[in-house]
Amino acid sequence: MLRYNPFKPGSIIHPGMFAGRIDELRALETALFQTKNGNAEHFLIHGERGIGKSSLLMIFNYYATGQITTIEDNTYNFLSIGIEVEPNDTYEELIRKVARELQRQLDKNQVLKKRLKDVWQFITNWEVLGVKYNRETTPPMLCLKNSRTNWLQ
């Protein structure tokens, strides 16, 4: 029976179309699990052009960064970077590429941390329609501001 190959050189498929790589996905998940538990594993993905290597790495990146859960229903939270290695890259250039991408990912995380910090600041200190909450000054119960009395609890 002939089967359609969704992998095309130069294009990555959508995760919903990704199937038939259970053994490879389990091996990659094992590498994540071992790394998370202090026993880093290395792997190499190789093969003919157009068989889905880049798509497999995309799924692996989704697993590693926690964007999707793994086959075993695990969620990871790794910082993932990707670089393109060129035939003429020197060791210095590889180090520069890794450093640039690592800095880019860290900067992206800093933006996320700032946004989360702003949300947390709002959650822990707000006043809406006379209902006020301030984490430092409010007792554990919410306080209602009333024009007749200072505070009702």
Order of alpha helices (4+ residues) and beta strands (2+ residues): alpha-alpha-alpha-beta-beta-beta-beta
